[in-house]
């Protein structure tokens, strides 16, 4: 499939009342929870500041049909003693828990899967965290609980799996991106 520039065709903006989420299709029954969240909970979570959902809508049409979405939340990561932070943060290295932004959900309509839209939404998220959050709120990491079928996707985007025994055995291992290293 051909990669496309998401922003030429779509705009990524906050989820709004009236967005058409009923046509959103993922093509795989294992991904049904992503569709159900978008249809039933995303707007309420967004409006109540529990999780913020940003949707891809076609900017050339008047109909706000959702073609993809990313949901982000505040979180933290417990990195343990084996994690090596930069030398310049020696005083902070005594901590085991660090602030993070979490990609809680990421989904692309089945008709657009494999064309680079997911990667572009993650890149957008990295930019938002680095440009808007980190300058005013402490935040060192971007994290995700990755399902086994998407681990390689996040690895291509420079996420690393947290190397702990519990995490390595988890059905949805925690992966992280150290924002100081990008």
N, CA and C of each residue as an Amber inpcrd file, in Angstrom:
protein
   546
   0.8260000  -1.1910000   0.0000000   0.0000000   0.0000000   0.0000000
   0.8660000   1.2500000   0.0000000   0.3650000   2.2740000  -0.5750000
   1.0810000   3.5280000  -0.6720000   0.9260000   4.3290000   0.6170000
   2.0340000   4.8780000   1.0970000   1.9840000   5.7620000   2.2600000
   1.4320000   7.1080000   1.8110000   0.7400000   7.7770000   2.7010000
   0.1920000   9.0780000   2.3490000   0.5060000  10.0730000   3.4380000
   0.4060000  11.3350000   3.0920000   0.5540000  12.3850000   4.0860000
  -0.8190000  12.6710000   4.6520000  -1.0240000  12.2330000   5.8520000
  -2.2810000  12.3330000   6.5580000  -2.8600000  13.7500000   6.5270000
  -2.0050000  14.7470000   6.7120000  -2.4980000  16.1150000   6.8400000
  -2.9110000  16.7450000   5.5140000  -2.5820000  16.1010000   4.3850000
  -3.0700000  16.6160000   3.1060000  -4.5420000  16.2830000   2.9090000
  -4.9660000  15.1760000   3.4500000  -6.3380000  14.7110000   3.2580000
  -7.2070000  14.9170000   4.4860000  -6.5900000  14.7700000   5.6630000
  -7.3450000  14.7980000   6.9090000  -6.8600000  15.8960000   7.8340000
  -7.7060000  16.2210000   8.7850000  -7.3140000  17.0870000   9.8780000
  -7.4810000  16.2650000  11.1560000  -6.5420000  16.4210000  12.0680000
  -6.6170000  15.7650000  13.3700000  -7.0420000  16.8310000  14.3630000
  -8.2020000  16.6140000  14.9590000  -8.7620000  17.6190000  15.8680000
  -9.4840000  16.9240000  17.0100000  -9.8250000  17.6860000  18.0640000
 -10.5420000  17.0770000  19.1880000 -11.8860000  16.4870000  18.7410000
 -12.2420000  15.3740000  19.3350000 -13.5350000  14.7460000  19.1150000
 -14.6380000  15.7300000  19.4890000 -15.7050000  15.7700000  18.6900000
 -16.8160000  16.7050000  18.9290000 -18.1500000  15.9710000  18.8540000
 -19.1210000  16.5530000  19.5270000 -20.5020000  16.0730000  19.3930000
 -20.8600000  16.1580000  17.9090000 -21.4890000  15.1370000  17.3760000
 -21.8870000  15.1370000  15.9690000 -20.9000000  14.4600000  15.0390000
 -19.7030000  14.1280000  15.5270000 -18.7650000  13.3810000  14.6920000
 -19.3770000  12.0210000  14.3790000 -19.2310000  11.5920000  13.1520000
 -19.8280000  10.3270000  12.7130000 -18.8600000   9.1970000  13.0460000
 -19.2030000   8.4540000  14.1080000 -18.3560000   7.3540000  14.5570000
 -18.9480000   5.9930000  14.1910000 -20.1930000   5.9700000  13.7420000
 -20.8740000   4.7020000  13.4590000 -20.2820000   3.9670000  12.2620000
 -19.6310000   4.6700000  11.3500000 -19.0660000   4.0310000  10.1500000
 -17.6390000   3.5570000  10.3620000 -17.0740000   3.8460000  11.5090000
 -15.6870000   3.4760000  11.7970000 -15.5780000   1.9570000  11.8420000
 -14.6810000   1.4010000  11.0280000 -14.5390000  -0.0600000  10.9230000
 -13.0750000  -0.4530000  11.0440000 -12.8210000  -1.4930000  11.8240000
 -11.4520000  -1.9560000  12.0260000 -11.1670000  -3.2960000  11.3670000
 -12.2150000  -4.0290000  11.0030000 -12.0460000  -5.2520000  10.2420000
 -11.6340000  -6.4800000  11.0170000 -11.3910000  -6.3590000  12.2960000
 -10.9320000  -7.4900000  13.0940000 -11.7020000  -7.4830000  14.4100000
 -12.3260000  -8.5930000  14.7450000 -13.1430000  -8.6660000  15.9650000
 -12.3330000  -8.3990000  17.2250000 -11.0400000  -8.7090000  17.2050000
 -10.2120000  -8.4520000  18.3860000 -10.0620000  -6.9570000  18.6600000
 -10.3290000  -6.1270000  17.6450000 -10.2180000  -4.6750000  17.7910000
 -11.5590000  -4.0160000  18.1260000 -12.5790000  -4.8250000  18.3140000
 -13.9180000  -4.3010000  18.6140000 -13.9310000  -3.3630000  19.8210000
 -13.1740000  -3.6300000  20.9000000 -13.1740000  -2.6800000  22.0280000
 -12.7620000  -1.2620000  21.6290000 -11.8880000  -1.1230000  20.6270000
 -11.4980000   0.2120000  20.1640000 -12.6790000   0.9360000  19.5260000
 -13.4690000   0.2050000  18.7590000 -14.6490000   0.7920000  18.1260000
 -15.7070000   1.1320000  19.1790000 -15.9330000   0.2230000  20.1200000
 -16.9350000   0.4560000  21.1680000 -16.5690000   1.6730000  22.0020000
 -15.2840000   1.8100000  22.3600000 -14.8570000   2.9870000  23.1220000
 -15.1810000   4.2660000  22.3570000 -14.8370000   4.2920000  21.0790000
 -15.0910000   5.4820000  20.2670000 -16.5810000   5.8050000  20.2170000
 -17.4060000   4.7920000  20.0420000 -18.8480000   5.0040000  19.8930000
 -19.5570000   5.3060000  21.2090000 -19.1150000   4.7280000  22.3020000
 -19.8740000   4.8330000  23.5550000 -19.2480000   5.7150000  24.6260000
 -17.9310000   5.7880000  24.7070000 -17.2960000   6.4440000  25.8500000
 -16.3860000   7.6240000  25.5290000 -15.8230000   7.6630000  24.3440000
 -14.7830000   8.6530000  24.0510000 -15.2420000  10.0910000  24.2760000
 -16.4300000  10.4340000  23.8050000 -16.8860000  11.8200000  23.9520000
 -17.1020000  12.1890000  25.4190000 -17.7120000  11.3030000  26.1920000
 -17.9240000  11.5680000  27.6250000 -16.5900000  11.7040000  28.3510000
 -15.6520000  10.8120000  28.0720000 -14.3260000  10.8970000  28.6830000
 -13.6590000  12.2170000  28.2880000 -13.7960000  12.5920000  27.0230000
 -13.1910000  13.8250000  26.5190000 -13.7820000  15.0460000  27.2360000
 -15.0940000  15.1040000  27.3020000 -15.7700000  16.2470000  27.9140000
 -15.5030000  16.3530000  29.4110000 -15.2390000  15.2340000  30.0630000
 -15.0070000  15.2230000  31.5100000 -13.5230000  15.1710000  31.8760000
 -12.6590000  15.4250000  30.9060000 -11.2100000  15.5000000  31.1160000
 -10.6130000  14.2370000  31.7300000 -11.1570000  13.0920000  31.3510000
 -10.6150000  11.8050000  31.7760000  -9.5760000  11.3400000  30.7570000
  -9.9130000  11.4610000  29.5030000  -9.0170000  11.1090000  28.3960000
  -9.3790000  12.0210000  27.2310000  -8.3940000  12.4640000  26.5060000
  -8.6360000  13.3320000  25.3560000  -8.4780000  12.5300000  24.0730000
  -9.5070000  12.5880000  23.2400000  -9.5070000  11.8600000  21.9840000
  -9.4610000  12.8470000  20.8240000  -8.5420000  12.5700000  19.9030000
  -8.3800000  13.3780000  18.7000000  -8.7090000  12.4950000  17.5140000
  -9.4990000  13.0290000  16.5990000 -10.0110000  12.2340000  15.4860000
  -9.5110000  12.7660000  14.1540000  -9.3600000  11.8230000  13.2190000
  -9.0530000  12.1550000  11.8320000 -10.3740000  12.3200000  11.1040000
 -10.5830000  13.4900000  10.5460000 -11.7650000  13.7090000   9.7100000
 -11.2880000  14.3040000   8.3900000 -12.0110000  13.9810000   7.3330000
 -11.6790000  14.4570000   5.9940000 -11.9220000  15.9560000   5.9490000
 -10.8950000  16.7260000   5.6320000 -11.0620000  18.1800000   5.6640000
 -11.7560000  18.7310000   4.4280000 -11.9590000  17.9090000   3.3980000
 -12.6090000  18.4210000   2.1930000 -14.1240000  18.1880000   2.1920000
 -14.6160000  17.4320000   3.1500000 -16.0470000  17.1420000   3.1980000
 -16.7070000  17.8460000   4.3790000 -17.9840000  18.1240000   4.2310000
 -18.7010000  18.7450000   5.3420000 -19.1020000  17.7190000   6.3900000
 -19.1110000  16.4500000   6.0280000 -19.4860000  15.3830000   6.9520000
 -18.2870000  14.9810000   7.8160000 -18.4070000  15.0920000   9.1380000
 -17.2760000  14.7770000  10.0110000 -17.1690000  13.2790000  10.3410000
 -16.9820000  12.4630000   9.2960000 -16.8130000  11.0180000   9.4970000
 -15.4280000  10.7680000  10.0690000 -15.3550000   9.9440000  11.1190000
 -14.0860000   9.6320000  11.7670000 -13.3950000   8.4850000  11.0260000
 -12.1290000   8.7110000  10.6590000 -11.3180000   7.7260000   9.9340000
 -10.2120000   7.1420000  10.8080000  -9.9850000   7.7360000  11.9370000
  -8.9630000   7.2570000  12.8660000  -9.0260000   8.0900000  14.1260000
  -8.4060000   7.5780000  15.1690000  -8.3710000   8.3660000  16.3970000
  -7.2120000   7.9500000  17.2860000  -6.8350000   8.8850000  18.1590000
  -5.8290000   8.6400000  19.1800000  -6.3650000   9.2340000  20.4810000
  -6.2530000   8.4720000  21.5460000  -6.6930000   8.9170000  22.8620000
  -5.4790000   8.9580000  23.7700000  -5.2920000  10.1000000  24.4450000
  -4.1360000  10.2550000  25.3330000  -4.5870000  10.6480000  26.7360000
  -3.7870000  10.2140000  27.7170000  -4.0660000  10.4990000  29.1230000
  -2.7540000  10.7770000  29.8560000  -2.8720000  11.3640000  31.0400000
  -1.7160000  11.5000000  31.9260000  -1.4450000  10.1460000  32.5500000
  -0.1780000   9.8810000  32.8170000   0.1720000   8.6030000  33.4030000
   1.5200000   8.7190000  34.0840000   2.0860000   7.5690000  34.3780000
   3.4220000   7.5060000  34.9500000   4.0410000   6.1770000  34.5530000
   5.3480000   6.1170000  34.6880000   6.0630000   4.8850000  34.3930000
   6.9870000   4.5990000  35.5690000   6.9480000   3.3710000  36.0400000
   7.8620000   2.9150000  37.0770000   8.9580000   2.1460000  36.3670000
  10.1580000   2.7170000  36.3890000  11.2130000   2.1690000  35.5480000
  12.1350000   1.1950000  36.2530000  12.1610000   1.1930000  37.5640000
  13.0020000   0.2350000  38.2790000  14.4620000   0.6240000  38.2720000
  15.2490000  -0.1660000  38.9670000  16.6700000   0.1470000  39.1630000
  17.5250000  -0.1440000  37.9370000  17.0870000  -1.0230000  37.0750000
  17.9180000  -1.3940000  35.9340000  17.8890000  -0.3620000  34.8070000
  17.0130000   0.6220000  34.9000000  16.8910000   1.6170000  33.8460000
  17.9790000   2.6590000  33.9910000  18.5870000   3.0610000  32.8980000
  19.6950000   4.0050000  32.9100000  19.2390000   5.3530000  32.3690000
  19.0360000   6.3150000  33.2680000  18.7180000   7.6750000  32.8370000
  20.0180000   8.4150000  32.5540000  19.9090000   9.5170000  31.8670000
  21.0810000  10.3120000  31.5350000  21.8220000  10.7380000  32.7990000
  23.1250000  10.9090000  32.6630000  23.9430000  11.3100000  33.8000000
  23.5490000  12.6690000  34.3530000  23.0640000  13.5620000  33.5010000
  22.7450000  14.9140000  33.9670000  21.5830000  14.9410000  34.9510000
  20.8740000  13.8440000  35.0920000  19.7410000  13.8440000  36.0190000
  20.0370000  12.9740000  37.2360000  21.2610000  13.0030000  37.7110000
  21.6550000  12.1170000  38.8010000  20.7990000  12.2930000  40.0500000
  20.3660000  13.5060000  40.3660000  19.5140000  13.6970000  41.5580000
  18.1360000  13.0640000  41.3640000  17.6170000  13.1020000  40.1450000
  16.2870000  12.5280000  39.9100000  16.3320000  11.0170000  39.7830000
  17.5060000  10.4590000  39.5710000  17.6110000   9.0130000  39.3700000
  17.2530000   8.2200000  40.6200000  17.1540000   8.8870000  41.7700000
  16.7550000   8.1630000  42.9810000  15.2770000   7.7840000  42.9160000
  14.5230000   8.3980000  42.0070000  13.1100000   8.0750000  41.8550000
  12.9440000   6.8790000  40.9260000  11.9120000   6.1260000  41.1550000
  11.6160000   4.9830000  40.2940000  10.3980000   5.2540000  39.4100000
   9.6010000   6.2540000  39.7640000   8.3990000   6.5920000  39.0090000
   8.5640000   7.9680000  38.3890000   8.2390000   8.0430000  37.0890000
   8.3940000   9.2940000  36.3610000   7.1110000   9.6380000  35.6210000
   6.8490000  10.9460000  35.4240000   5.6410000  11.3660000  34.7180000
   5.6970000  11.0080000  33.2370000   4.5150000  10.7000000  32.7150000
   4.4140000  10.2850000  31.3140000   3.0600000  10.6810000  30.7560000
   2.9880000  10.7020000  29.4500000   1.7190000  10.7780000  28.7290000
   1.5340000   9.4070000  28.1060000   0.3190000   8.8970000  28.1880000
   0.0360000   7.5490000  27.6870000  -0.8730000   7.6000000  26.4700000
  -0.4780000   6.8770000  25.4480000  -1.3840000   6.6460000  24.3210000
  -2.2950000   5.5180000  24.7750000  -3.5080000   5.8810000  25.1440000
  -4.4470000   4.9000000  25.6840000  -5.1090000   4.0820000  24.5790000
  -5.3270000   4.7100000  23.4340000  -5.9430000   4.0230000  22.2930000
  -5.4600000   4.6840000  21.0060000  -5.3050000   3.8530000  19.9900000
  -4.9060000   4.3260000  18.6600000  -5.5560000   3.3890000  17.6610000
  -6.3010000   3.9440000  16.7200000  -6.9860000   3.0970000  15.7340000
  -7.1580000   3.8520000  14.4260000  -7.0600000   3.0910000  13.3340000
  -7.2460000   3.6180000  11.9830000  -8.2910000   2.7550000  11.2920000
  -9.1910000   3.3930000  10.5810000 -10.1910000   2.6630000   9.8130000
  -9.5030000   1.6400000   8.9120000 -10.1320000   0.4740000   8.7520000
  -9.5030000  -0.6170000   7.9860000  -9.1430000  -0.2020000   6.5610000
  -9.8790000   0.7330000   5.9830000  -9.5820000   1.1640000   4.6140000
  -8.2970000   1.9790000   4.5170000  -7.7910000   2.4690000   5.6490000
  -6.5700000   3.2800000   5.6590000  -5.3970000   2.5860000   6.3460000
  -5.6210000   1.4030000   6.9010000  -4.5550000   0.7160000   7.6250000
  -3.3950000   0.3870000   6.6930000  -2.1870000   0.4820000   7.2330000
  -0.9860000   0.1710000   6.4680000  -0.4810000   1.2960000   5.5920000
  -1.0670000   2.4750000   5.6950000  -0.6800000   3.5970000   4.8480000
   0.0800000   4.6950000   5.5970000   0.4130000   4.4510000   6.8580000
   1.2120000   5.4130000   7.6070000   0.4430000   6.3520000   8.5030000
  -0.8670000   6.2430000   8.5340000  -1.6710000   7.1480000   9.3650000
  -1.4230000   6.9810000  10.8470000  -1.2710000   5.7500000  11.3100000
  -0.9990000   5.5050000  12.7310000   0.3230000   6.1190000  13.1540000
   1.3450000   5.9370000  12.3390000   2.6640000   6.5200000  12.6310000
   2.5860000   8.0390000  12.6890000   1.8250000   8.6200000  11.7850000
   1.7040000  10.0740000  11.7620000   0.9550000  10.5930000  12.9850000
  -0.0440000   9.8370000  13.4640000  -0.7440000  10.2690000  14.6760000
   0.1610000  10.1640000  15.9000000   1.0030000   9.1280000  15.9610000
   1.9540000   9.0210000  17.0690000   2.9630000  10.1680000  16.9880000
   3.4410000  10.4920000  15.8030000   4.3630000  11.6290000  15.6370000
   3.7070000  12.9300000  16.0830000   2.4250000  13.1000000  15.7400000
   1.6860000  14.2720000  16.1970000   1.6630000  14.3120000  17.7200000
   1.4070000  13.1640000  18.3390000   1.3530000  13.0900000  19.7990000
   2.7010000  13.4620000  20.4150000   3.7910000  12.9440000  19.8630000
   5.1300000  13.2900000  20.3470000   5.3280000  14.8000000  20.2660000
   4.9400000  15.4030000  19.1480000   5.0920000  16.8570000  18.9790000
   4.2860000  17.6300000  20.0100000   3.0540000  17.2100000  20.2480000
   2.2090000  17.8940000  21.2320000   2.8340000  17.8120000  22.6170000
   3.2930000  16.6370000  22.9900000   3.8970000  16.4700000  24.3160000
   5.1500000  17.3190000  24.4410000   6.0100000  17.2740000  23.4360000
   7.2690000  18.0270000  23.5110000   7.0730000  19.5400000  23.4470000
   6.1200000  19.9960000  22.6340000   5.9440000  21.4310000  22.4220000
   4.9610000  22.0860000  23.3910000   3.9650000  21.3490000  23.8390000
   2.9070000  21.9710000  24.6460000   2.9080000  21.5130000  26.0990000
   3.2730000  20.2700000  26.3750000   3.1850000  19.7460000  27.7380000
   4.5120000  19.8870000  28.4730000   5.5950000  19.4010000  27.8820000
   6.8880000  19.4100000  28.5660000   7.3640000  20.8020000  28.9820000
   7.0880000  21.8450000  28.2030000   7.5410000  23.1650000  28.6370000
   6.8500000  23.6920000  29.9000000   5.6820000  23.1450000  30.2460000
   4.9460000  23.6800000  31.4000000   4.6550000  22.6520000  32.4870000
   4.8000000  21.3650000  32.1850000   4.5130000  20.3050000  33.1510000
   5.6000000  19.2430000  33.0230000   6.0670000  18.7410000  34.1430000
   7.0710000  17.6830000  34.0800000   6.5320000  16.4570000  33.3700000
   7.2610000  16.0080000  32.3760000   6.8650000  14.8240000  31.6130000
   8.0960000  14.3300000  30.8750000   8.5040000  13.1050000  31.1340000
   9.7310000  12.5820000  30.5370000   9.4690000  11.5310000  29.4610000
   8.3440000  10.8050000  29.5720000   8.1250000   9.6510000  28.7070000
   6.7720000   9.6890000  28.0230000   6.7090000   9.0250000  26.8720000
   5.4610000   8.6940000  26.1990000   5.3660000   7.1790000  26.2960000
   4.2240000   6.6710000  26.7700000   4.0940000   5.2350000  27.0000000
   2.8490000   4.6790000  26.3260000   2.8280000   3.3590000  26.1870000
   1.6850000   2.6600000  25.6210000   1.7020000   1.2300000  26.1460000
   0.5310000   0.6780000  26.4170000   0.3920000  -0.7440000  26.7060000
   0.1030000  -1.4140000  25.3690000   1.1020000  -2.0640000  24.8100000
   1.0000000  -2.5690000  23.4390000   0.4830000  -4.0030000  23.3950000
  -0.5010000  -4.2190000  22.5500000  -0.9270000  -5.5900000  22.2770000
   0.1620000  -6.2570000  21.4490000   0.2580000  -7.5770000  21.5470000
   1.3560000  -8.2930000  20.8870000   1.4370000  -8.0010000  19.3950000
   0.2930000  -7.8360000  18.7280000   0.3110000  -7.6260000  17.2760000
   0.7910000  -6.2300000  16.8620000   0.9500000  -5.3090000  17.8050000
   1.4230000  -3.9600000  17.4380000   2.7760000  -3.6040000  18.0570000
   3.4070000  -4.5440000  18.7300000   4.7210000  -4.2680000  19.3270000
   5.7130000  -3.8210000  18.2600000   5.7560000  -4.5080000  17.1320000
   6.7180000  -4.1370000  16.0800000   6.4190000  -2.7410000  15.5180000
   5.1480000  -2.3540000  15.4570000   4.7700000  -1.0070000  15.0170000
   5.4240000   0.0400000  15.9220000   5.2790000  -0.1390000  17.2400000
   5.8620000   0.8280000  18.1750000   7.3840000   0.7580000  18.1870000
   7.9570000  -0.4220000  18.0060000   9.4210000  -0.5290000  17.9330000
   9.9630000   0.2670000  16.7470000   9.2690000   0.2670000  15.6270000
   9.6900000   1.0500000  14.4580000   9.6660000   2.5440000  14.7520000
   8.8650000   2.9370000  15.7420000   8.7690000   4.3430000  16.1260000
   9.6840000   4.6670000  17.3060000  10.6300000   3.7620000  17.5980000
  11.6600000   3.9140000  18.6350000  11.1760000   3.6760000  20.0610000
   9.9780000   3.1140000  20.2410000   9.5360000   2.7250000  21.5750000
  10.3160000   1.4790000  21.9820000  10.5790000   1.3760000  23.2730000
  11.2550000   0.2070000  23.8140000  10.3390000  -0.4600000  24.8470000
  10.4610000  -1.7670000  24.9360000   9.6940000  -2.4980000  25.9390000
  10.3870000  -2.3350000  27.2900000   9.6210000  -2.0160000  28.3220000
  10.1720000  -1.9400000  29.6690000  10.6460000  -3.3330000  30.0470000
  11.9150000  -3.4400000  30.4020000  12.5280000  -4.7450000  30.6270000
  12.4360000  -5.1590000  32.0940000  11.2550000  -5.6220000  32.4740000
  11.0680000  -6.2150000  33.7930000  10.4080000  -7.5740000  33.5920000
  10.5610000  -8.4410000  34.5680000   9.9960000  -9.7850000  34.4370000
   8.4840000  -9.7370000  34.2470000   7.8090000  -8.9570000  35.0840000
   6.3470000  -8.8540000  34.9610000   5.9320000  -8.2980000  33.6110000
   6.6310000  -7.2740000  33.1480000   6.2740000  -6.6570000  31.8750000
   6.5360000  -7.6030000  30.6980000   7.6320000  -8.3130000  30.7550000
   7.9570000  -9.2420000  29.6660000   6.9510000 -10.3830000  29.5680000
   6.2670000 -10.6930000  30.6620000   5.2640000 -11.7590000  30.6640000
   3.8450000 -11.2330000  30.4530000   3.7010000  -9.9240000  30.3880000
   2.3830000  -9.3030000  30.2630000   1.7770000  -9.5210000  28.8820000
   0.4560000  -9.6590000  28.8540000  -0.2670000  -9.7610000  27.5910000
  -0.1890000  -8.4530000  26.8040000  -0.1140000  -7.3350000  27.5380000
   0.0030000  -6.0040000  26.9360000   1.1970000  -5.2960000  27.5680000
   2.4040000  -5.6100000  27.1140000   3.5830000  -5.0250000  27.7500000
   3.6610000  -3.5120000  27.5710000   4.1770000  -2.8760000  28.6040000
   4.3740000  -1.4380000  28.5730000   5.5810000  -1.1280000  27.6920000
   5.3800000  -0.1940000  26.7780000   6.4730000   0.2900000  25.9370000
   6.6160000   1.7830000  26.1740000   7.8280000   2.2960000  26.0260000
   8.0590000   3.7070000  26.3250000   8.9690000   4.3390000  25.2890000
   8.8540000   5.6470000  25.2230000   9.7250000   6.4770000  24.4090000
  10.2730000   7.5520000  25.3360000  11.5870000   7.5850000  25.5040000
  12.2310000   8.6120000  26.3290000  12.2880000   9.8960000  25.5030000
  11.4840000  10.8600000  25.8740000  11.3480000  12.0830000  25.0790000
  12.6060000  12.9450000  25.0810000  13.5240000  12.6970000  26.0150000
  14.7920000  13.4240000  26.0100000  15.7340000  12.9010000  24.9410000
  15.4250000  11.7570000  24.3900000  16.3330000  11.1470000  23.4150000
  15.8530000  11.3120000  21.9760000  14.8280000  12.1290000  21.7890000
  14.3660000  12.3940000  20.4220000  14.3330000  13.8790000  20.1580000
